[in-house]
């Protein structure tokens, strides 16, 4: 540990190697969150529809995805799909598609729990005034469910940001890859990995603190 030297890090090194990876990690987190919430909501509605031809496929997908480690899904998609379609996809596109597909399974369970937390009386009230199932969900149930689930959704987004480091396995240039590249160029890989850990900790700890504050504020309003 006495041989550690962090003096080689400067702003030029950060802009040359690390910011590019940081931007991709943020982009992947945002896209995977948006896509995961969208498709997760559809999966949740399928599971709550009461129709077996919708419920069973959605349940198989959700339980199947949640039973496989994310890194295996990333590697499987990146290595197998090009053989099926006959051309390479690229690490970044593979990461985006994989994360949306994987996170949809987790967000669907959050959405399903949030929808089920709304009192059934509100569902019956919507039906009583002539609302269709779609109108009831979009105008009455989902807005309240999203508000109830907001802290949990944000917490899952923080976990998703941490998981973006797994795209390192297929060579995508994320935040961790940026630190690794900088460390190799400067001959200081140990220091680079330590700094990467510190950056991930600071970002995720700060976001977790903000989510905690938001959760308290929502609880007070209720």
C-alpha positions as CSV (number, residue, x, y, z in Angstrom):
1,X,0.0,0.0,0.0
2,X,3.0,2.3,0.6
3,X,3.6,2.2,-3.2
4,X,0.3,3.8,-4.1
5,X,0.6,7.0,-6.1
6,X,-2.5,9.0,-7.1
7,X,-0.6,12.1,-8.2
8,X,-0.8,11.1,-11.9
9,X,-4.5,11.8,-12.0
10,X,-5.4,15.2,-13.4
11,X,-8.2,16.8,-15.3
12,X,-6.7,16.0,-18.7
13,X,-6.7,12.3,-17.8
14,X,-10.3,12.5,-16.6
15,X,-11.5,14.2,-19.8
16,X,-9.5,11.8,-22.1
17,X,-10.5,8.5,-20.6
18,X,-13.0,8.6,-17.8
19,X,-15.7,11.1,-18.9
20,X,-16.5,9.1,-22.0
21,X,-17.2,6.0,-19.9
22,X,-19.2,8.0,-17.3
23,X,-21.5,9.4,-20.0
24,X,-22.2,6.0,-21.4
25,X,-22.9,4.6,-17.9
26,X,-25.4,7.5,-17.3
27,X,-26.9,7.0,-20.8
28,X,-27.3,3.2,-20.2
29,X,-28.8,3.8,-16.8
30,X,-31.4,6.3,-18.2
31,X,-32.3,4.2,-21.2
32,X,-32.6,1.0,-19.2
33,X,-34.7,2.7,-16.6
34,X,-37.1,4.2,-19.1
35,X,-37.3,1.0,-21.1
36,X,-37.5,-1.2,-18.0
37,X,-40.3,0.8,-16.5
38,X,-42.3,0.9,-19.8
39,X,-42.0,-2.9,-20.5
40,X,-42.1,-3.7,-16.8
41,X,-45.5,-1.9,-16.6
42,X,-46.8,-3.9,-19.5
43,X,-45.6,-7.2,-17.9
44,X,-47.2,-6.2,-14.6
45,X,-50.5,-5.4,-16.4
46,X,-50.3,-8.8,-18.2
47,X,-49.8,-10.6,-14.8
48,X,-52.7,-8.7,-13.3
49,X,-55.1,-9.1,-16.2
50,X,-56.6,-12.3,-14.9
51,X,-56.2,-13.9,-18.3
52,X,-54.0,-17.0,-18.4
53,X,-52.8,-16.4,-22.0
54,X,-51.3,-13.1,-20.8
55,X,-50.4,-14.1,-17.2
56,X,-48.5,-17.3,-17.9
57,X,-46.0,-16.0,-20.6
58,X,-45.3,-12.8,-18.5
59,X,-44.7,-14.9,-15.3
60,X,-42.3,-17.3,-17.2
61,X,-40.4,-14.3,-18.6
62,X,-40.2,-12.4,-15.3
63,X,-39.2,-15.5,-13.2
64,X,-36.8,-16.7,-15.8
65,X,-35.0,-13.4,-16.1
66,X,-34.8,-13.0,-12.3
67,X,-33.3,-16.5,-12.0
68,X,-30.3,-15.8,-14.2
69,X,-27.3,-13.6,-13.2
70,X,-27.2,-10.4,-15.3
71,X,-23.6,-11.0,-16.4
72,X,-24.6,-14.3,-17.9
73,X,-27.5,-12.6,-19.8
74,X,-25.1,-10.0,-21.1
75,X,-22.5,-12.5,-22.3
76,X,-25.2,-14.9,-23.7
77,X,-26.8,-12.1,-25.8
78,X,-23.5,-10.7,-26.9
79,X,-22.1,-14.1,-28.0
80,X,-25.1,-16.0,-29.2
81,X,-27.3,-13.5,-31.0
82,X,-24.7,-12.6,-33.7
83,X,-24.6,-16.2,-34.7
84,X,-28.4,-16.2,-35.1
85,X,-28.7,-13.0,-37.1
86,X,-25.4,-13.5,-39.0
87,X,-23.7,-10.2,-38.0
88,X,-22.2,-8.6,-34.9
89,X,-24.3,-6.2,-32.8
90,X,-21.7,-4.3,-31.0
91,X,-21.0,-4.1,-27.3
92,X,-22.9,-0.9,-26.6
93,X,-26.1,-2.0,-28.4
94,X,-25.9,-5.4,-26.8
95,X,-25.6,-3.7,-23.4
96,X,-28.6,-1.5,-24.0
97,X,-30.9,-4.3,-25.3
98,X,-29.8,-6.6,-22.5
99,X,-30.3,-4.1,-19.7
100,X,-33.8,-3.1,-20.9
101,X,-34.9,-6.8,-21.2
102,X,-33.4,-7.7,-17.8
103,X,-34.5,-4.7,-15.9
104,X,-38.1,-5.0,-17.2
105,X,-38.4,-8.2,-15.1
106,X,-37.4,-6.4,-11.9
107,X,-39.4,-3.2,-12.6
108,X,-42.5,-5.4,-13.4
109,X,-42.5,-6.8,-9.9
110,X,-42.2,-3.3,-8.4
111,X,-45.0,-2.1,-10.6
112,X,-47.2,-5.1,-9.8
113,X,-46.7,-4.5,-6.1
114,X,-47.5,-0.8,-6.5
115,X,-50.7,-1.4,-8.4
116,X,-51.8,-4.0,-5.9
117,X,-51.2,-1.5,-3.1
118,X,-54.0,0.7,-4.4
119,X,-57.3,-0.1,-2.6
120,X,-59.7,-2.2,-4.7
121,X,-62.4,0.3,-3.9
122,X,-60.9,2.8,-6.3
123,X,-60.9,0.2,-9.0
124,X,-64.6,-0.6,-8.4
125,X,-65.4,3.2,-8.3
126,X,-63.8,3.6,-11.7
127,X,-65.8,0.8,-13.1
128,X,-69.0,2.1,-11.5
129,X,-68.7,5.4,-13.4
130,X,-68.2,3.5,-16.7
131,X,-64.4,3.6,-17.1
132,X,-62.8,0.9,-19.2
133,X,-59.9,-1.2,-17.9
134,X,-57.5,1.0,-19.8
135,X,-59.0,4.3,-18.5
136,X,-59.1,3.0,-15.0
137,X,-55.4,2.1,-15.1
138,X,-54.1,5.2,-16.8
139,X,-56.2,7.8,-15.0
140,X,-56.8,6.3,-11.5
141,X,-54.5,3.4,-10.6
142,X,-51.1,4.0,-12.3
143,X,-50.7,7.7,-11.2
144,X,-51.1,6.7,-7.6
145,X,-49.1,3.6,-8.0
146,X,-46.1,5.5,-9.5
147,X,-46.2,7.9,-6.6
148,X,-46.1,5.1,-4.1
149,X,-43.4,3.3,-5.9
150,X,-41.1,6.2,-6.6
151,X,-38.6,5.6,-3.9
152,X,-38.3,1.9,-4.8
153,X,-38.0,2.7,-8.5
154,X,-35.2,5.2,-7.8
155,X,-33.5,2.7,-5.5
156,X,-33.6,0.1,-8.3
157,X,-32.2,2.7,-10.7
158,X,-29.2,3.2,-8.3
159,X,-28.6,-0.6,-8.4
160,X,-28.9,-0.5,-12.2
161,X,-26.2,2.2,-12.3
162,X,-23.9,-0.1,-10.2
163,X,-24.7,-3.0,-12.5
164,X,-23.6,-1.0,-15.6
165,X,-20.0,-2.0,-14.6
166,X,-20.8,-5.5,-15.8
167,X,-20.7,-4.4,-19.4
168,X,-17.0,-4.4,-18.9
169,X,-17.3,-8.2,-19.6
170,X,-18.1,-7.6,-23.2
171,X,-15.7,-4.7,-23.8
172,X,-18.2,-1.8,-23.7
173,X,-16.6,1.5,-22.7
174,X,-18.3,2.4,-19.4
175,X,-17.1,4.2,-16.3
176,X,-15.1,1.2,-15.0
177,X,-13.5,0.7,-18.5
178,X,-12.5,4.4,-18.5
179,X,-10.7,4.0,-15.2
180,X,-9.1,0.7,-16.3
181,X,-7.9,2.3,-19.6
182,X,-6.4,5.3,-17.7
183,X,-4.7,3.0,-15.3
184,X,-3.1,0.9,-18.0
185,X,-1.9,4.0,-19.9
186,X,-0.3,5.4,-16.7
187,X,1.0,2.1,-15.4
188,X,-1.1,2.4,-12.3
189,X,-4.0,-0.1,-12.5
190,X,-4.4,-0.6,-8.7
191,X,-4.8,3.1,-8.1
192,X,-7.3,3.3,-10.9
193,X,-9.5,0.5,-9.6
194,X,-9.4,2.0,-6.1
195,X,-10.5,5.4,-7.5
196,X,-13.2,3.7,-9.5
197,X,-14.6,2.1,-6.3
198,X,-14.5,5.5,-4.5
199,X,-16.4,7.2,-7.4
200,X,-19.1,4.5,-7.5
201,X,-19.4,4.7,-3.7
202,X,-19.7,8.5,-3.7
203,X,-22.3,8.6,-6.5
204,X,-24.4,5.8,-5.1
205,X,-24.2,6.9,-1.5
206,X,-25.3,10.5,-2.5
207,X,-28.2,9.2,-4.6
208,X,-29.3,6.8,-1.8
209,X,-29.3,9.7,0.6
210,X,-31.5,11.8,-1.7
211,X,-33.9,8.8,-2.2
212,X,-34.1,8.5,1.6
213,X,-35.0,12.2,1.9
214,X,-37.6,11.8,-0.8
215,X,-39.1,8.8,0.9
216,X,-39.5,10.7,4.2
217,X,-41.0,13.7,2.4
218,X,-43.6,11.4,0.6
219,X,-44.4,9.7,3.9
220,X,-45.0,13.1,5.6
221,X,-47.4,14.2,2.8
222,X,-49.4,11.0,3.2
